[in-house]
Amino acid sequence: MTERRTLVVVGGTSGIGRELAARRAAAGDDVVITGRDAERTAKVAAEIGDRVRGVAVELSDPAGIAAALAVIDRLDHLVVAAIDRDENTAADYDFSRAARLVTLKLVGYTEVIHALLPRLSRDGAVVLFGGQARDRPYPGSTTVSTINGGVGGLVHTLAVELAPIRVNAIHPGIVGDSPYWRGKRLDAVRARTPGGRLPTMADVADAVDFLLRNGSVNGVNLSVDNGWLLT
């Protein structure tokens, strides 16, 4: 019989975070999801199932994170999947948007870990979400590429600092059925992958499951892109 665990998914109201929450709840885990809006987060939690509850958290306001997460008594695993996007070039730089995204994804991610660490199981695991803009930049990805590189750095320092708690990150490529990419013309990208297909949300959730489950995987930045970076 598989041991019942408690998983917290920060950014679990949509996309890959929701996919993962639904997957773990169906497997028998207790799941806490977070989102920015309390009413919507509670609604999504109820839609996923009885084992899921919602908590409102705003990562771009680090001062409020600890109080928002105080309702969580204990957890075995933590996934920080909350993301945002920012089209920002050096030539046409909006520093306020850049500062918000840096705060959300680097300061906010770290404050979530800080707030929950006393209640996180010592044999637990943390998975952070980066992205492949860190290795494959594009016009307008100045902030996004920099931050996702920073997530890689967080993984390395936290894996050492939080030991024996394991810390890894997932860096998805273009996820074809995600809310952002669904319906867009992606044939050219798909054709460039050696496998001839784009990752799905289920593929990424399965990879997160692996990082949470495997006790010998630690300090790893895992790409899920069907080999896109090779081409």
Secondary structure, DSSP 4 states (H G I P E B T S, - for coil): -PPP-EEEEET-SSHHHHHHHHHHHHTT-EEEEEES-HHHHHHHHHHH-TTEEEEE--TT-GGGHHHHHTT---EEEEEE-------B-STT--HHHHHHHHIIIIIHHHHHHHHHGGGEEEEEEEEEE--GGGTS--TTBHHHHHHHHHHHHHHHHHHHHSTTSEEEEEEE---TTSTTTTTS--HHHHHHSTTSS---HHHHHHHHHHHHH-TT--S-EEEESTTGGG-
